[in-house]
Amino acid sequence: MKKILLAISFIVFVSSISFAQVRAQTGVWNADKTISGYTLATGGEMERYQTIQITFPKPFNTKPEIQFSVTRYDGEGGVGARYDCKIISSYKGGFTLEIKTWGGTKIHLIGGTWMAIGE
């Protein structure tokens, strides 16, 4: 009896793996002065933050793995480019990206690409 239950459990497990469809979605993101309350271009020594909400074209069935990159940057000359970007939350339908700057850096535009992989 144990062998039969083990065999059935194995078949169910293998079936669930083979029917899972992994898919990928990609897109671009931008942060600039067109966003209401945009503070990354104001300068100053204090840390300034901007969040961007990205919505997937089609929600995933499970929370996907997400990668992003910075491919565009327009900052004020004469000051080092100080910024940090990270995903602060993610879910089946999208994610929230946070951009931070400090130390006098003025970011007029920052943007990039993202890729989400999941079921």
N, C-alpha and C positions, 0 to 999 in steps of 0.2 A: 504494500500500500504506500509506503514512504517513497519507493522508487517511482510509482505512478504520479504522486503529487509533485515530486521533484521534477519529473519530465514535463508535466503540464505547466508548472511554474516557469521552467526554462523556455518553453515554447511561447508562452505569453510574454515573457521578457524580451525574447528575440523579435517577436512580432511587433512589439511597441517600438523597438529601436528602428526596425526597418521601415516603418510607416511615418516616422518623424521627418518632416521636411525642413531642412535648414535653408534659410534664404538670407539674402543681404539687401540692404537699402543704403543709399548714399545721398549726400546733399551738401550744401554749402551753408555757412553761417557768417554773419557780419554784425559788428557793433560800431555805431558811429553816432554823430550828432543828431540824426533823425529820430533817435530813440528818446522818448520823453524822460527827463531827469538824468540824461547822460552826463556823468561827471568825470570821465577819464581824460577829458581834454582841458580841465580847469587848472591843472598844475597843483603845486603845493606839496609839502613834505608828507602830509598824512596819507594813509592808505585810502584808496578809493576803489569801489567795486561796481561792477555792472553784471547783471544776470541776463541771460538770453534763454528763452524757452524754445526748444526745437520739437516740433511735432512730426512724427513719421508719416509718410504718405499713407501707409497701411499699418495698423497696429500689429504687433507680434502676438503670438499665443502665450509666450513666456517672456520674461524680461531678457532682452538681448545683451550681448557684449557690445561695447561701443568704443570706437577709437576716433580721435579727432586730431587735426593738425592746424597750425597757424601758417597760412600761406600769403597773407596780406597784412601789411603794417604800414601805417602812415603816422609818424610822430614828429614832434617839434624838434628842430635841429639844435645842437649845442648841449643836449642833455642825454645821458645814456638811456637806452631803451630798457626800462624796467617793467616787466609784466609777468604775471602768472595766470595760467588758465587751467581750470579743472572742472570735472563733472561733479556737481554737488548732489544730484539726485537723478535716478533713471527709473523708468517703468515701461510697461508694454507699449504705450503709445508715444513715448518720446523721452526727452531728458532736459535737464537744466544745466547750462554751462555758466560758470562764473569766471569773470576776468577781473584781475586786481592789478593796480599799479600804485607806485609810491615814489618818493624821492625827487619830486619835481618833473617827472616824466609826464608829457602831454600826448595822449593817444587820440588822434583825430579819426582814425579808422583802424580796426583790427578785424580780421576775418580768416576763414579757412574752410576746410572740408571735414566731413564726418562720415563714418561707416558703421552701420549696426548689423550684427549677425545674430540670428536666432531662429526660433521655430515659429 
